[in-house]
């Protein structure tokens, strides 16, 4: 996941962002090891070990924003679309997914076949991030152009309308394409938010540009 975000960034590396990427990667491991691997906490667990259960919930809550961090980093630097960069991203995804599939076959946990291979080729709902990021990658030139040409007010109003819409229909689960934030649609909002902060600065500081986070 870190490689996918960094592959889009064609600018000098900054130690503060590199540290942020490392923290985000650690958060991804925590998220997958907590609720995804151990399962959602049950009512029985609450009664048997309330302290431990609440600790798991707090850890999950603190780490769940890991993917958002990567998208914000991509938006901060802006994705520079190229055939080489896109092919590199696809190759990395295929290398790890197909390599994992081969290991699963060797371990006897999977059987060779097109139906079994489909999740590893992203033809099911599994591996949602890859498809969502590809969608963002395709739309990046248009988003970059809009962020650069729009006025500060236009971009701010767009973000306000976007997050009002997403909050209302995402919270009520009445817009399937929002996918509870796990979608290209939500990535667009995060990407534009980062572009706004990079181009116009923190609105709470009167529009002062941040430059680098030093």
N, C-alpha and C positions, 0 to 999 in steps of 0.2 A: 504494500500500500504506500509506503514511503517512496518507493521507486516511482510509482505512478505519479505522485504529486511532483517529485523532484525532476522527473523527465520532462515535464512541461516548462520548467523554469530554466531559462537560458541567460541567467545573470550571475554575477559573482556571488559566491556563497557568503553568508554572514553567520558568524558563530552563534548569535542569539537564535536565529531561525533553525540552525542545525540542532541546537539543544532542544528547541521546541519540537522538532520532528522526532527526536529520540524519545522525549517524554510521551508524545502521541503514540509512538510505536509500542512503548511499554503499556500505555493505557489500553491499546488494542488487545494485547496479550491478557491483561487483567479482565477485560470485558468477556473475552471468549473463555477464560478459565473460570469465571464466576457463574453467571446465569446460564450461559450457553452450554458449558460442560457439566456443571453441577446441577443445572436445572433451576427453575424458579422456586423460591422459598414457598413451602407449604404451610398450611395452618398448623399441622402437627409439629413442624419445626419451630414455629413461633412459640408454641406451648412448651416444647422440650428444651429449647435453647434460645430464648429471646435475645440475649446479648449477641450471640454469634450470628443470628439471623439478621438483626438490625445492622450489624457490622458489614455483612455481605451486601445489604441494600445500600448502605452509605458508600461502600467502595464502588458498586456498580453505578450509582448516581454520579460519583466524582469522575468516573472514567468513560461514561457513555458519550461524551462529546469528542472522542478521539478522532472520528472521521471528519467531524465538522472542522477540526483544527487543520487537517490536510487541505480541505477545500478552501478555507480562509487563506492559507498560505499560497495556494494556487492563484486565488483572486488577488492577493496582495502583489505578487510579482507579475501576474497576468499570464495566461497560457498562450504561448506562441506556437500556433499550429504548423506542423510540417509533416510530410509523408514519412520522413525518417523517424521523427519522434513518435508518431502514431504506431508505426511498425515495431519500433522498439518496445513500446508499451504492450502491444499484442504479443510479442515474442516472450516477454517476461511472464505475462499471465499464462500463456500456453505452456511454457517451460515448467512452471511450478504446478499448475493444475494437472497436466498430463503426467508429470513426474510423480505426483501424489497418487494419481490413479494407478500408475504402474506399481507403486509400492503397495497399494491396497490389494492389487491382484496377487502380488508375491506373498503377501501376508494372509491371503485367503479370505479377505474381507469383501472383495468384489469379484465379479465374474466378467470376463470379456464379452462385449456386446454393445450395440448401438444404444440401447435403452439405458444401460449402466453408464455409458460414456457421456450421455447427454448433459448431466449436471456439470461435468468437468469441461464441457464446451460452452457452458452458460446458456443452454437451451431450456432450462427450467428456472424456477424462481430462486434457486440457489445462486450464490456468488453475485448478489445484487449489486455490489459496489462496482464491479468491473463494467457492467452495462450502464449503470448510472453515470459513471465517470466518462465513458465513451460518449454518451449523450451530451454531457457538458463540454467535452473536447470538441465535438462537432459544432456546438453553438458558440464556442468561445470567441471566434472572430467577430460575430455579430454583437456579443455582449461587450467586448472590448471597444468596438466602435461606438456603441451607444454610451458607454461610460465616459469616453473621451469627448464626444460631441455634445452630450447633454449638459445643461447647466447644473449647478449644484442643487438648485431648487427642484429641477425636473427629476434628478436622480433621487433626491431625498423623498419626494412625493411618490415616486415609483416604489421605493423600498417600503414606505409607510403603507401603501396600498397592498403591496405583495404580502407583507407580514400580517396585516389585518386579515386578508383573505385566507392565508395559510393557517393562522391561529384559529379563526372561526370554523372553517371547514375541516381542518385537520383535527381539531379538538372534538368536533361532533362526528368525526369519521364519516362525513357525507361526501367526500371527494376522493375517489379511489386513487387517483393519480398522485395525491400527496404522499400516500404510503407511509404515513407516520414519520415523515422526514427522510425515509430511506429511498430517495428517488432523484432523478435528474431535476425535477421541478424544484425541490428543496435546495439542491446544489446551486441552482441559478440564483436564488435569493442570497445564499452565503457568499457566492462569488461576487455578486454586485455590491454586497455590503463591504467586502474587503476592498473592492475597487474604490468605493466611496471614501473609505477611511484613508486609503493611500493617496488619492487625488485631492481630497478636500479636508482631511484631518478629522480630529475628534470634535464633533459638534458641541460637546460639553466644555470644550476649551476655546470656543469661539472660532472654530474652523482652522486652528493652527495645525499645519501639516506635521506629521510625525517623522517623515523620512524613515530612518532605520530606528529600530527599538533599542537604542543605546542610552 
